[in-house]
Amino acid sequence: MTKQTSGGALRAAVLAVTLALVASVAARPAHAASVTPDIPVWANAGAWQDSSLIFKSRCIGSFKGPLAESLKTTPRAITLRFLRDRKTEARPDFGGYRIYRMTNTPDSTKAVLIRRFSVNAGSELTWNLSRLNTSSMNYICNNTVVHDSIVTFVDPDSNGQYIKVCRRPGTVNGRCETPGDSVFVLSPPPGPHDGFLTWYSITIERRNTTDPDYEDLFLPDTLDNFARCGTPGARNTCPNLNHKLRNLAGPVEPTGGPTADLERVFAVPNPYRGSEVWDQPGQGEVHFINLPVRSKISIYTVAGDLVREIEHNDPIRDFERWDLKNGAGKQVASGIYMYRVESGRFHFQNRLVVIR
């Protein structure tokens, strides 16, 4: 039988727990307030028709809003959208937002910087958004409160990353001939590739102080959520909350868009040789590309036995994956296979070679 606690005893117990928590916090080393840049981010194949750009005469907040069903098919395009963080933008060391792209796997060591929205000196043209009023915490454009909290970016509409080059041709051992000849220029990366799994990451750029280094801002976990900071004799004990795998979107695949011409349908790679660049560990894929919006893919052995049927119904993507498994979920053997693509009253067929 459970003994009931009186109201006075319960309040005393709560007070004791509260005092214990306060004492434990007071015993910790003094830290600055921790900032956790949780930035919601979304990625979609295709290109959005609305824009986040601030124009010379009009602000995005004066528009009626995004167009209904504004996602349209654009070859090799992915639309990335993220929500700006007001508390982060109010920091004195805030330098902007950075967009990274990762292909085939969310490996941050292979992340490519493809876009910067920067308030750093010399990078003003990359910031085409409103500015935050740190007193009212409103976004302001042309002295008017606007509502452009969601940023829309279409890849490959990217401006790349800064690299140092020489103003004049000619170098000595890879260096500029005279001091002062080097400048930073934007080097745009190639666009996303059709059929490849693609991830995107949003990080915060650090405000430059003495050098134009354009680095990610280091935001330590000062609340010791992951590891205790400032441990005597230890190094790097404060994890960085502003890392490339924190605010992640994907995977999503760019596409060339559906086509009605079945004679343009291909199986790639053909032949399949056991391992391709888009394969995940221990898996294999063949892509049927240039498909119409609706179609059915039937895969047969040369003897005419049905191996697998794949239904395609996608107004954006022009391809389907075959994981090289039959209808029972077992890996198919090496050999020659026939595939037939049917769409409405039309059909197209060809052969595919699998080499294990």
C-alpha positions as CSV (number, residue, x, y, z in Angstrom):
1,M,0.0,0.0,0.0
2,T,1.4,3.4,-1.1
3,K,1.6,6.1,1.5
4,Q,0.2,9.4,0.4
5,T,2.4,12.5,0.7
6,S,0.8,15.7,2.2
7,G,0.9,19.0,0.3
8,G,3.5,20.5,2.7
9,A,5.8,17.4,2.5
10,L,5.6,17.4,-1.3
11,R,6.5,21.1,-1.5
12,A,9.4,20.5,0.8
13,A,10.6,17.6,-1.3
14,V,10.4,19.7,-4.5
15,L,12.3,22.5,-2.8
16,A,15.1,20.1,-1.7
17,V,15.5,18.7,-5.3
18,T,15.5,22.3,-6.7
19,L,18.2,23.4,-4.3
20,A,20.3,20.3,-5.1
21,L,20.1,21.0,-8.8
22,V,21.1,24.7,-8.3
23,A,24.0,23.6,-6.2
24,S,25.2,21.1,-8.8
25,V,25.0,23.7,-11.6
26,A,26.8,26.3,-9.4
27,A,29.6,23.7,-8.9
28,R,30.3,23.5,-12.6
29,P,32.8,25.8,-14.3
30,A,31.4,29.1,-15.5
31,H,30.5,28.9,-19.2
32,A,29.0,31.3,-21.6
33,A,25.4,30.5,-22.7
34,S,25.3,27.5,-25.1
35,V,23.8,28.1,-28.5
36,T,22.4,25.1,-30.3
37,P,21.9,25.9,-34.0
38,D,19.0,23.5,-34.7
39,I,18.1,24.7,-38.2
40,P,15.2,22.9,-39.9
41,V,16.2,22.0,-43.5
42,W,14.3,20.3,-46.3
43,A,15.4,19.1,-49.8
44,N,13.3,18.3,-52.9
45,A,14.1,17.2,-56.4
46,G,13.2,19.9,-58.9
47,A,13.3,23.7,-58.6
48,W,10.9,26.0,-56.7
49,Q,9.5,28.9,-58.6
50,D,9.4,31.3,-55.7
51,S,12.5,33.0,-54.4
52,S,14.1,34.2,-51.2
53,L,16.0,37.0,-52.9
54,I,15.7,40.6,-51.7
55,F,15.3,42.8,-54.7
56,K,16.3,46.5,-55.0
57,S,12.8,47.9,-54.9
58,R,10.8,45.1,-53.2
59,C,11.3,42.8,-50.2
60,I,10.2,39.2,-50.1
61,G,7.9,40.0,-47.2
62,S,5.8,42.2,-49.5
63,F,5.1,39.3,-51.9
64,K,1.9,37.3,-51.6
65,G,3.9,34.2,-50.7
66,P,5.1,31.0,-52.4
67,L,3.1,29.9,-55.5
68,A,0.8,27.0,-55.0
69,E,2.4,23.7,-56.2
70,S,5.5,25.7,-57.1
71,L,7.8,22.7,-57.4
72,K,8.6,22.2,-61.1
73,T,10.8,19.8,-63.0
74,T,14.2,21.2,-63.9
75,P,17.1,19.1,-65.1
76,R,19.7,18.3,-62.5
77,A,18.2,20.6,-59.9
78,I,17.5,20.2,-56.2
79,T,15.7,22.8,-54.1
80,L,17.0,23.3,-50.5
81,R,15.0,25.3,-48.0
82,F,16.0,26.1,-44.4
83,L,14.6,28.2,-41.5
84,R,16.8,31.0,-40.4
85,D,17.7,31.2,-36.7
86,R,17.1,34.6,-35.1
87,K,19.1,33.9,-31.9
88,T,22.1,32.8,-33.9
89,E,21.9,35.8,-36.2
90,A,21.9,38.1,-33.2
91,R,25.4,36.8,-32.1
92,P,28.2,39.3,-32.6
93,D,30.3,36.5,-34.1
94,F,27.6,35.5,-36.7
95,G,29.0,35.6,-40.2
96,G,26.3,33.9,-42.2
97,Y,25.0,30.5,-43.4
98,R,26.9,27.9,-45.4
99,I,25.5,25.1,-47.5
100,Y,27.5,21.9,-48.0
101,R,26.7,19.0,-50.4
102,M,27.5,15.3,-49.9
103,T,27.1,12.7,-52.6
104,N,26.3,9.0,-52.2
105,T,26.9,9.0,-48.4
106,P,26.5,11.6,-45.6
107,D,30.3,11.8,-45.1
108,S,31.2,15.2,-43.6
109,T,34.9,14.7,-44.6
110,K,33.8,14.8,-48.3
111,A,31.3,17.7,-47.9
112,V,31.6,20.4,-50.7
113,L,30.8,24.0,-49.9
114,I,28.4,25.1,-52.6
115,R,26.8,28.3,-51.3
116,R,27.4,31.1,-48.7
117,F,24.9,33.6,-47.4
118,S,27.6,35.8,-45.7
119,V,27.5,39.2,-43.9
120,N,31.3,39.2,-43.8
121,A,33.1,42.2,-45.3
122,G,33.7,41.6,-49.0
123,S,30.9,39.0,-49.2
124,E,27.9,41.4,-49.1
125,L,26.7,40.2,-52.5
126,T,26.2,36.7,-51.2
127,W,23.7,37.9,-48.6
128,N,20.5,38.6,-50.5
129,L,18.2,38.3,-47.4
130,S,16.8,40.8,-44.9
131,R,18.8,41.8,-41.9
132,L,17.9,41.1,-38.3
133,N,17.1,44.0,-35.9
134,T,18.7,42.7,-32.7
135,S,16.5,45.0,-30.6
136,S,13.1,43.9,-31.9
137,M,14.3,40.5,-33.3
138,N,12.4,41.3,-36.5
139,Y,13.7,40.9,-40.0
140,I,14.0,44.3,-41.7
141,C,14.2,45.3,-45.4
142,N,13.9,48.9,-46.5
143,N,13.0,49.9,-43.0
144,T,10.0,47.5,-43.1
145,V,9.4,44.3,-41.2
146,V,9.4,41.4,-43.6
147,H,8.8,37.7,-43.3
148,D,11.6,35.8,-45.2
149,S,12.5,33.4,-42.4
150,I,12.6,30.5,-44.9
151,V,15.5,30.6,-47.3
152,T,15.1,29.0,-50.8
153,F,18.2,27.8,-52.6
154,V,18.2,25.9,-55.9
155,D,21.2,23.7,-56.6
156,P,23.1,24.2,-59.0
157,D,22.4,27.9,-58.5
158,S,25.6,28.0,-56.3
159,N,28.4,30.4,-55.9
160,G,31.0,28.0,-54.6
161,Q,33.8,28.6,-52.2
162,Y,36.6,31.1,-52.0
163,I,40.1,30.0,-53.2
164,K,43.3,32.1,-53.3
165,V,44.7,32.8,-56.8
166,C,47.2,35.2,-58.3
167,R,46.1,38.4,-59.9
168,R,48.6,38.0,-62.8
169,P,49.6,34.9,-64.6
170,G,52.9,33.3,-63.6
171,T,53.9,31.7,-60.3
172,V,57.1,30.6,-58.6
173,N,56.9,27.2,-57.1
174,G,53.1,27.5,-57.0
175,R,53.3,30.9,-55.3
176,C,52.5,34.4,-56.6
177,E,55.6,36.3,-57.9
178,T,55.2,39.4,-55.6
179,P,53.5,40.1,-52.3
180,G,50.0,41.4,-52.6
181,D,49.3,39.6,-55.9
182,S,47.0,37.0,-54.4
183,V,43.2,37.4,-54.2
184,F,40.2,35.3,-53.2
185,V,37.8,34.3,-55.9
186,L,34.7,32.2,-56.0
187,S,35.2,28.7,-57.4
188,P,31.8,27.2,-58.3
189,P,31.4,23.4,-57.9
190,P,29.7,21.2,-60.6
191,G,26.0,20.6,-60.1
192,P,24.4,17.5,-58.6
193,H,24.5,14.3,-60.7
194,D,21.4,12.5,-61.8
195,G,20.5,9.4,-59.8
196,F,23.1,9.9,-57.0
197,L,21.8,10.1,-53.4
198,T,22.6,13.6,-52.3
199,W,22.6,15.2,-48.8
200,Y,22.8,18.8,-47.8
201,S,24.0,20.4,-44.6
202,I,23.6,23.9,-43.1
203,T,26.3,25.4,-40.8
204,I,27.0,28.9,-39.4
205,E,29.8,30.9,-40.8
206,R,32.1,32.7,-38.4
207,R,32.4,36.5,-38.5
208,N,35.9,37.3,-39.8
209,T,38.1,39.4,-37.5
210,T,41.6,39.9,-38.8
211,D,41.8,37.4,-41.7
212,P,39.2,36.6,-44.4
213,D,39.3,32.9,-43.6
214,Y,35.5,32.2,-44.1
215,E,35.4,29.4,-41.6
216,D,32.6,27.6,-39.8
217,L,31.8,29.1,-36.4
218,F,32.9,27.0,-33.4
219,L,30.0,26.7,-31.0
220,P,31.1,24.6,-28.0
221,D,28.7,22.5,-26.0
222,T,29.1,24.6,-22.9
223,L,26.3,22.8,-21.1
224,D,28.2,19.6,-21.1
225,N,25.5,17.7,-23.0
226,F,28.0,15.4,-24.7
227,A,31.3,15.9,-22.8
228,R,32.6,18.1,-20.0
229,C,34.3,21.2,-21.2
230,G,37.6,22.5,-19.8
231,T,38.8,19.3,-18.2
232,P,42.3,19.9,-16.9
233,G,45.0,18.2,-19.0
234,A,42.5,17.3,-21.8
235,R,42.2,18.7,-25.3
236,N,39.2,19.2,-27.4
237,T,36.8,18.3,-24.7
238,C,34.1,20.7,-25.9
239,P,32.2,19.2,-28.9
240,N,31.3,21.6,-31.7
241,L,27.5,22.0,-32.0
242,N,28.0,23.7,-35.4
243,H,29.1,20.6,-37.3
244,K,28.1,19.4,-40.8
245,L,26.0,16.4,-39.7
246,R,23.8,18.4,-37.3
247,N,21.4,20.2,-39.7
248,L,21.2,17.6,-42.4
249,A,18.7,17.1,-45.3
250,G,18.4,14.1,-47.6
251,P,18.9,11.9,-49.3
252,V,17.4,13.3,-52.4
253,E,18.2,12.6,-56.1
254,P,18.4,15.2,-58.9
255,T,16.7,14.3,-62.1
256,G,16.5,15.3,-65.7
257,G,12.7,15.1,-65.7
258,P,10.3,12.6,-67.3
259,T,10.3,12.1,-71.0
260,A,7.6,10.6,-73.2
261,D,10.0,9.1,-75.7
262,L,10.5,5.4,-74.7
263,E,13.3,5.0,-77.1
264,R,15.4,7.2,-74.8
265,V,15.1,4.7,-71.9
266,F,18.4,3.2,-70.9
267,A,19.7,0.9,-68.2
268,V,22.8,2.3,-66.6
269,P,25.4,1.0,-66.1
270,N,25.2,-1.6,-68.8
271,P,27.0,-3.9,-68.2
272,Y,26.8,-3.9,-64.5
273,R,30.2,-5.1,-63.2
274,G,29.6,-5.8,-59.5
275,S,30.3,-2.4,-58.0
276,E,29.4,1.1,-59.1
277,V,30.1,4.5,-57.6
278,W,26.5,4.9,-56.3
279,D,26.4,1.5,-54.7
280,Q,25.9,1.4,-50.9
281,P,28.1,-1.1,-49.0
282,G,27.1,-4.6,-49.8
283,Q,24.4,-3.6,-52.3
284,G,24.1,-3.0,-56.0
285,E,21.9,-0.9,-58.2
286,V,21.0,-0.5,-61.9
287,H,19.1,2.6,-62.9
288,F,16.5,2.8,-65.6
289,I,16.6,6.4,-66.8
290,N,14.6,8.8,-69.1
291,L,11.3,7.2,-68.0
292,P,7.9,8.8,-68.6
293,V,5.8,9.9,-65.7
294,R,4.0,6.5,-65.5
295,S,5.4,3.2,-66.7
296,K,6.0,-0.4,-65.7
297,I,9.4,-2.1,-66.0
298,S,9.5,-5.9,-66.4
299,I,12.8,-7.8,-66.2
300,Y,13.1,-11.2,-67.7
301,T,15.8,-13.9,-68.2
302,V,16.8,-14.7,-71.8
303,A,14.5,-17.8,-71.4
304,G,11.5,-15.6,-70.8
305,D,11.1,-16.1,-67.1
306,L,9.8,-13.0,-65.2
307,V,12.4,-11.9,-62.7
308,R,11.0,-8.6,-61.3
309,E,8.4,-6.0,-62.0
310,I,8.9,-2.3,-61.0
311,E,6.1,0.3,-61.1
312,H,7.1,3.9,-61.8
313,N,4.8,6.8,-61.0
314,D,6.7,10.0,-60.4
315,P,6.1,13.5,-62.0
316,I,9.6,14.7,-61.0
317,R,12.1,11.8,-61.2
318,D,12.9,10.2,-64.5
319,F,14.4,7.0,-63.2
320,E,13.9,3.9,-61.1
321,R,16.3,1.7,-59.2
322,W,16.6,-2.0,-59.5
323,D,18.5,-3.5,-56.5
324,L,19.4,-6.6,-58.6
325,K,17.1,-8.8,-56.7
326,N,14.2,-11.0,-58.0
327,G,10.7,-10.9,-56.8
328,A,11.6,-13.1,-53.8
329,G,14.2,-10.7,-52.6
330,K,17.2,-12.8,-53.7
331,Q,20.2,-11.5,-55.6
332,V,20.2,-12.4,-59.3
333,A,23.1,-14.3,-60.9
334,S,25.4,-13.0,-63.6
335,G,23.9,-13.2,-67.0
336,I,21.9,-11.5,-69.8
337,Y,18.5,-10.1,-68.9
338,M,15.8,-8.5,-71.0
339,Y,13.8,-5.5,-69.7
340,R,10.6,-4.2,-71.1
341,V,9.2,-0.7,-70.4
342,E,5.4,-0.2,-70.9
343,S,3.7,3.2,-70.9
344,G,0.1,3.4,-72.1
345,R,-0.2,1.8,-75.5
346,F,3.6,1.9,-76.1
347,H,6.4,-0.3,-75.1
348,F,10.2,-0.5,-75.5
349,Q,12.6,-3.4,-74.7
350,N,16.3,-3.9,-74.6
351,R,18.9,-6.2,-72.9
352,L,21.0,-5.7,-69.8
353,V,24.2,-7.6,-68.8
354,V,25.0,-8.3,-65.1
355,I,28.5,-9.4,-64.2
356,R,29.1,-10.3,-60.6
